[in-house]
């Protein structure tokens, strides 16, 4: 979960703040069973989406964006002899 949160921090270009992974589940109910003549009540669960949620309180899966995706320092331009 922490690794997925770090990937999302990089994907969204976040460089500051702390974030937790947000997972949204979708639950479906209905008759299930080994065949259509003997159905039983059943439930299926799936992940419908994932995202990030800002947090002020660090937990075991909290990602610090400044560590996972540090800002890149601007590169200095190379000075050539022709420029001098």
TORSEZA-895015 format. One record per residue: residue in one letter; x, y negated, z negated of N, C-alpha, C in turn. Coordinates in Angstrom, 1 decimal, padded with zeros to 4 digits, always signed. Example, Ala and Ser with C-alpha at 12.3 -4.5 7.8 and 13.67 -1.06 7.14 Angstrom:
% TORSEZA-895015
rest; n.x; n.y; n.z; ca.x; ca.y; ca.z; c.x; c.y; c.z
A; +013.2; +005.7; -007.8; +012.3; +004.5; -007.8; +013.2; +003.3; -007.8
S; +012.8; +002.2; -007.1; +013.7; +001.1; -007.1; +012.9; +000.0; -007.9
% end
This chain:
% TORSEZA-895015
rest; n.x; n.y; n.z; ca.x; ca.y; ca.z; c.x; c.y; c.z
X; +000.8; +001.2; +000.0; +000.0; +000.0; +000.0; +000.9; -001.3; +000.0
X; +001.9; -001.2; -000.8; +002.8; -002.4; -000.8; +003.5; -002.6; +000.5
X; +003.9; -001.5; +001.2; +004.6; -001.6; +002.5; +003.6; -002.2; +003.5
X; +002.3; -001.8; +003.5; +001.4; -002.3; +004.4; +001.1; -003.8; +004.2
X; +001.1; -004.2; +002.9; +001.0; -005.6; +002.6; +002.2; -006.4; +003.1
X; +003.4; -005.9; +003.0; +004.6; -006.5; +003.5; +004.5; -006.7; +005.0
X; +004.0; -005.7; +005.7; +003.9; -005.7; +007.2; +002.9; -006.8; +007.6
X; +001.8; -006.9; +006.8; +000.8; -008.0; +007.1; +001.3; -009.4; +006.8
X; +002.1; -009.5; +005.8; +002.7; -010.8; +005.5; +003.6; -011.2; +006.6
X; +004.4; -010.3; +007.2; +005.3; -010.6; +008.3; +004.4; -010.9; +009.6
X; +003.4; -010.1; +009.8; +002.5; -010.3; +010.9; +001.9; -011.7; +011.0
X; +001.4; -012.1; +009.8; +000.7; -013.4; +009.8; +001.7; -014.6; +009.6
X; +003.0; -014.3; +009.5; +004.0; -015.3; +009.4; +004.0; -016.1; +008.0
X; +003.6; -015.4; +007.0; +003.5; -016.0; +005.7; +004.9; -016.1; +005.0
X; +005.3; -017.2; +004.5; +006.6; -017.3; +003.9; +006.6; -017.8; +002.4
X; +005.4; -018.1; +001.9; +005.2; -018.5; +000.6; +004.0; -017.9; -000.1
X; +004.1; -017.7; -001.4; +002.9; -017.2; -002.1; +003.0; -015.7; -002.4
X; +002.1; -015.2; -003.2; +002.0; -013.8; -003.5; +000.7; -013.3; -003.1
X; +000.7; -012.0; -002.6; -000.5; -011.5; -002.0; -000.7; -010.0; -002.4
X; -001.9; -009.6; -002.5; -002.3; -008.2; -002.7; -003.0; -007.7; -001.4
X; -002.9; -006.4; -001.2; -003.6; -005.8; -000.1; -005.1; -005.7; -000.4
X; -006.0; -006.1; +000.6; -007.4; -006.0; +000.4; -007.9; -004.9; +001.4
X; -008.6; -003.9; +000.9; -009.1; -002.8; +001.7; -010.6; -002.8; +001.6
X; -011.3; -002.8; +002.7; -012.7; -002.8; +002.7; -013.2; -001.4; +003.2
X; -014.0; -000.7; +002.5; -014.4; +000.6; +002.8; -015.9; +000.6; +003.3
X; -016.2; +001.5; +004.2; -017.6; +001.7; +004.6; -018.0; +003.1; +004.2
X; -019.2; +003.2; +003.7; -019.7; +004.4; +003.2; -021.0; +004.8; +003.9
X; -021.0; +006.0; +004.4; -022.2; +006.5; +005.1; -022.8; +007.7; +004.4
X; -024.1; +007.9; +004.3; -024.7; +009.0; +003.7; -025.6; +009.7; +004.7
X; -025.8; +011.0; +004.5; -026.7; +011.7; +005.4; -026.6; +013.2; +005.2
X; -027.3; +014.0; +005.9; -027.3; +015.4; +005.8; -026.0; +016.0; +006.5
X; -025.3; +016.8; +005.8; -024.1; +017.5; +006.4; -024.1; +018.9; +005.9
X; -023.4; +019.7; +006.6; -023.4; +021.1; +006.2; -022.7; +022.0; +007.3
X; -022.6; +023.3; +007.0; -021.9; +024.1; +008.0; -022.7; +024.3; +009.3
X; -024.0; +024.2; +009.2; -024.9; +024.3; +010.4; -026.1; +023.4; +010.2
X; -026.8; +023.2; +011.3; -028.0; +022.2; +011.2; -029.2; +022.8; +010.5
X; -029.2; +024.1; +010.2; -030.3; +024.7; +009.5; -030.2; +024.6; +008.0
X; -029.0; +024.4; +007.5; -028.7; +024.3; +006.0; -028.0; +023.0; +005.7
X; -028.7; +021.9; +005.9; -028.0; +020.6; +005.6; -028.0; +020.3; +004.1
X; -027.0; +019.7; +003.6; -026.9; +019.2; +002.2; -026.6; +017.7; +002.2
X; -027.0; +017.0; +001.1; -026.7; +015.6; +001.0; -025.1; +015.4; +001.1
X; -024.7; +014.5; +001.9; -023.3; +014.2; +002.0; -022.9; +012.8; +002.1
X; -021.7; +012.5; +001.9; -021.2; +011.1; +002.0; -019.8; +011.1; +002.8
X; -019.7; +010.1; +003.6; -018.4; +009.9; +004.3; -017.9; +008.5; +004.0
X; -016.6; +008.4; +003.9; -016.0; +007.1; +003.6; -014.9; +006.8; +004.6
X; -014.9; +005.6; +005.0; -013.9; +005.2; +006.0; -013.4; +003.8; +005.7
X; -012.2; +003.5; +006.1; -011.6; +002.1; +005.9; -012.1; +001.3; +007.1
X; -012.8; +000.2; +006.9; -013.3; -000.6; +007.9; -012.4; -001.8; +008.3
X; -011.6; -002.3; +007.3; -010.6; -003.3; +007.6; -009.7; -003.5; +006.4
X; -008.5; -004.0; +006.7; -007.5; -004.3; +005.7; -007.1; -005.8; +005.9
X; -006.6; -006.4; +004.8; -006.2; -007.8; +004.9; -005.4; -008.1; +003.6
X; -005.1; -009.4; +003.5; -004.4; -009.9; +002.3; -005.3; -010.9; +001.6
X; -005.1; -010.9; +000.3; -005.8; -011.8; -000.6; -004.7; -012.4; -001.5
X; -004.7; -013.8; -001.6; -003.7; -014.5; -002.4; -004.0; -014.1; -003.9
X; -002.9; -014.0; -004.7; -003.1; -013.7; -006.1; -002.1; -014.5; -006.9
X; -002.5; -014.9; -008.1; -001.6; -015.6; -009.0; -001.0; -014.6; -010.0
X; -001.7; -013.5; -010.2; -001.2; -012.5; -011.2; -000.6; -011.3; -010.5
X; +000.7; -011.1; -010.7; +001.5; -010.0; -010.0; +001.1; -008.7; -010.6
X; +000.9; -007.7; -009.7; +000.5; -006.4; -010.0; +001.6; -005.4; -009.4
X; +001.4; -004.1; -009.5; +002.3; -003.2; -009.0; +002.4; -003.2; -007.4
X; +001.4; -003.7; -006.7; +001.5; -003.7; -005.3; +001.5; -005.1; -004.7
X; +001.7; -006.1; -005.6; +001.8; -007.5; -005.1; +003.1; -007.7; -004.3
X; +002.9; -008.5; -003.2; +004.1; -008.8; -002.3; +004.3; -010.3; -002.4
X; +005.6; -010.6; -002.7; +006.0; -012.0; -002.6; +006.5; -012.3; -001.2
X; +005.8; -013.2; -000.6; +006.0; -013.5; +000.8; +007.4; -014.1; +001.0
X; +008.0; -014.8; +000.1; +009.3; -015.4; +000.2; +010.4; -014.4; +000.2
X; +010.1; -013.2; -000.3; +011.0; -012.1; -000.3; +010.8; -011.2; +000.9
X; +009.5; -010.9; +001.2; +009.2; -010.0; +002.3; +009.4; -010.7; +003.7
X; +009.3; -012.0; +003.8; +009.4; -012.7; +005.1; +010.0; -014.0; +004.8
X; +011.3; -014.1; +004.5; +012.0; -015.3; +004.1; +012.0; -016.3; +005.4
X; +012.0; -017.6; +005.1; +012.1; -018.5; +006.2; +013.5; -018.4; +006.8
X; +013.5; -018.6; +008.1; +014.7; -018.5; +008.8; +015.3; -019.9; +008.8
X; +016.6; -019.9; +008.5; +017.4; -021.2; +008.5; +017.6; -021.6; +009.9
X; +017.5; -022.9; +010.2; +017.8; -023.4; +011.6; +019.3; -023.2; +011.9
X; +019.6; -022.7; +013.1; +020.9; -022.5; +013.5; +021.6; -023.8; +014.0
X; +022.8; -023.9; +013.6; +023.5; -025.1; +014.0; +023.9; -024.9; +015.5
X; +023.9; -026.0; +016.2; +024.3; -026.0; +017.6; +025.8; -025.9; +017.7
X; +026.2; -025.1; +018.6; +027.6; -024.9; +018.8; +028.2; -026.2; +019.6
X; +029.3; -026.6; +019.1; +029.9; -027.8; +019.7; +030.9; -027.3; +020.8
X; +030.7; -027.7; +022.0; +031.6; -027.3; +023.1; +032.6; -028.4; +023.3
X; +033.7; -028.1; +024.0; +034.7; -029.1; +024.3; +034.2; -030.2; +025.3
X; +033.2; -029.8; +026.1; +032.6; -030.7; +027.1; +031.8; -031.8; +026.3
X; +031.2; -031.4; +025.2; +030.4; -032.4; +024.4; +031.3; -033.4; +023.7
X; +032.6; -033.1; +023.5; +033.5; -034.0; +022.7; +034.0; -035.0; +023.7
% end
